[in-house]
Each structure stands twice: as C-alpha cells, then as structure tokens.
Amino acid sequence: MLDVNPDTVCRLIALARAFHAKDVVVFPQEPTSPSDDWALQVLADHADDEVFQEFKSIIEDLEPDQQQQVVALLWLGRGDGDLEDWTALLQEARESWNTRTAEYLIAHPYLAEHLTDALDLQGYECE
C-alpha cells in the first residue's frame, strides 16, 4: 500500500520524461568505479535546470518515508523484486535513505518507465 500520493508519482514520471528527453543529459550506464559519484557529477551540470529543480522540490517536500517509497517503486519497476517483496524493498530503501534522494532517482535514465511499471503493479495508473 502506498502512502505517497500516486498523482505525485505521476508528476515525477512526467518530469523525469521531460528531463531525460533533453539532448544534453547523458548518464553512463555504470559508474567507472565504485568510488565515483557519477550521478552527482552529471547532475551538477543541470543544477539550474527548471525541470530538475521542480523534480527535486517535489521529492524534498515528501516525508522521508514517502521518499523511500518512491525509491522502492523504482526498484520494484526495474524488477528488483515483485509485489511479494514490497516490504523488503521498503526496508532496504529505509536503510539506504539519505538526503540526495532526488539526485539518486533522476540519475536513472529509465526512471519514468520503472515508476510507471511499479504503479501498474500497485494498481495505479497515470492519466
């Protein structure tokens, strides 16, 4: 069961699509080494991007447990588990939560698709 409003997730999906559709946004598929903070390096170039700023603002307005649910939705949608694993995904999101949730999420090039798939699995859909 989601405590985060599905309409909020739908807005995040729309913003992620808009952000990732820009020609200048390029994310490596994998970091070059475990110590590289590649997502933050790439996003530093987009700090003034209005779409990213709105995305980040929405995430930061969520309570930490709601941010964790969005992260768990990402993981659910990309196949890291299924609905039976929802509680475990949430627990893992709680344990790894930090204040850079927006940056972590937007650094995933298929974020919109993964969130859409996860909402579908949860019985919600965006209009």
Summary of the structure (lengths in Angstrom):
residues: 127
radius of gyration: 13.9
end to end distance: 19.8
largest distance: 39.7
contacts: 353
relative contact order: 0.21
helix: 63%
strand: 0%
